[in-house]
Amino acid sequence: MDDRARWRAPVEAMGESDPEDARVLVLTGLGHKNDLHYGPLADIAEETTLVCLDPDHVGDIENANYVQVPDFGPRILRVLMLFVVALLEGYRNEYDTVASISLVPYGLYALALKHIYGYQAFLGIIGIDLDHHAEQWYGAGPRWAFRQFDAVSVPGSDHAERLLEYGLERERIHILTNAIDTDTYHPIPADIDTEYDFVWVGRFGPEKDPVLFVEALAELEERGNEFNAVMVGNGALRTEVIDAVAAHGLEDRIDFAGWVDEPLSYYRQSDTFVLTSRRDALPLAMLEAMASGLPAVVPDIGSVTDAVTDGENGVVVDSRHPRALAAAMERCLEDEYRAPLAEAAPEIRESVSMDEAGEDWRNILTTLGNETTTLPSTRD
């Protein structure tokens, strides 16, 4: 049994609770990602209501209700107003559970509603809460907050083990599939010519370390290799990345696509996906690329190795030195080595589908329905 499977055994319901009877109030600022994260929930629960910030994405989930925060003022003001709107919604209507993704602020809002109305509270951790906040000087605060939730999800086994270390009971910890649209991300015919040997996708920020990708490509060129690469994304380090490309004389080797909401076309134009993050949980871009038929060259961080098995569907690099990354990428320039990895990579689709996420939500709602840690309601 693999690491993820150990954390995904079906939860047995106690009493008469049924996940399909659950009424869930969701607090979210995820915008276009609401469908991926909460669409499978809405397919399971009796009623799902989203209190949300982004007017452009109201209605993305057909079988969910929406309560929109008034669309005026700066985002920080609207984030604060979201709590007020959630309070009013909780007062007007009955819910069993309040759900959130990301501890600050939405998880803290959920805990407040738990104490005010007696709801069960769920927190979905994507990465930064554990990878960053829980390890800072103030980390005792987030670690305490995690323990106040009735159910907590993470995308992979590494983060689940860390929650155990922080004192959460095993039965409250769940794997929640970082789902992708498997109808969109699927392999294309192998005889289609690609434009790029390597594709990098993400924010140009310190945690994603885009400069490492450039430095590895520079090392690859020094070894006498021919290649083309594309970087999809934008962010604070864009100037630094462009300067690094110029310093290494790689202007003719690396294209910049800028930020795109849908990178599918770049996956289909590329042979190998490269991840250079310093910290990450189980990145969607990596899963999308693998589902599209690209082997992944990745560091051993977070729960990445739940999806990437070295030598089977990708390459796991133990060192962050550009030479180590370049050596792994160089192997993927060889068709004989890359082809079987590319053939195996799309098998990830079976474990990251919306249906899988729906089963995970069923287990989460069952845990919440068992009411093992409910506080007495303070509601009249």
Phi, psi and omega in degrees: 000129182284172186300317181295321183298327180297332183263001188241021176297138181304140178270133180275128180288145176248137179074213186259009182294138178226125180305330182284354174262359187288141173247118190241129174258121183253132175252119190213146170233024188281346178062238186292350178268358179303319183299317181293318186276323187246350176302313178297329175296314182297333178286341183260311187288156176295318182216130176233122180239125180258121166268112194226162183267324197265108183295333182292343184242012173294127180096001180299327178259111190297321185261030175239155173265152181233136170236112188266138171290137179310134187268075174206159179082173179292160184300321182300322177294319181291328175297319177293320180295332180302323179295319179296316179297321179294320177301314180295319179296319178294330178285323185281330187227157182268134175226157176264326189221145169246129187240146181208157171235126184090125186295316183246121001263347195294323177295320178294323174299318181297319178296322178297317179293328176300314183285330180281315187251353180080016177294155162288146184238134179240139174235126172261121179260121178270320180177304190298328180300319179272316186289335184236294189300318183291346182257359182277177181300333179266014188301336179300328179296304177301321181295322175296317182297320179306321185287349181274348182275148179281336174210140179228134177245153174224162183277348184203175189290325180301314180290328177296317179298324180291326176296323175301317180297332181274002172100008176281140177291147183305320185289347179266354184260130181228149165273127174244115183308130171280082195286149172233165178277097184288346173287332179272315184262102180210161182296151174251163180307137185293341184273004177279129181288140178254157181264331186238141173282326184224142175233137176237133184227130176159183175284140175279074181229166184303322184291335179271342176050059181294335179296328177300322178299316179296316181295324177292321177295323176298318177296321180297319179293321179299335178278000176089019181270146172263137181195163169228144182221159177224140176246122183251115180148184181200171178152189189297332184265013184301315180298318179297321179294314179298320178296321179294321177299315180295319181298327181265001179066038184254018184302328182274356183254338186237125174262149175247118183270346186075186181280131175228141179288332184230100184274012185308316183298329179284327173298318184285346176264004189235161181259325186218137176264138180237129176248133181235015187301144171282324175217145179190160179263279176212083193297136179300320182301318179297315180295319178298316181296315180297318179298333180275358176103017180257128169293154184243132171260118193221155169278161179272083182228158175049225179253024182302322182284357167295331183255325185254121175252121185302126178083356179251309178228010180178192180231127177259124184255122184279335183252149177266009179287138180305327180295322180293317178295318179298322180296319178293317179295323180298321178298325182283353172284343180272119182303321183296327179276318186287323188304310179293329176294316180295326179292325182277334187305317183294349177299342178299338182302329182294332185254000181233025181278166175298326178296319177297318178297323178298319178294324176297317178296325178299318178294320179296314180294328176294316176301314180295323180291336178290343173053048182282341185227023184293136171276151175302140180291140175260011184268141179294000000 
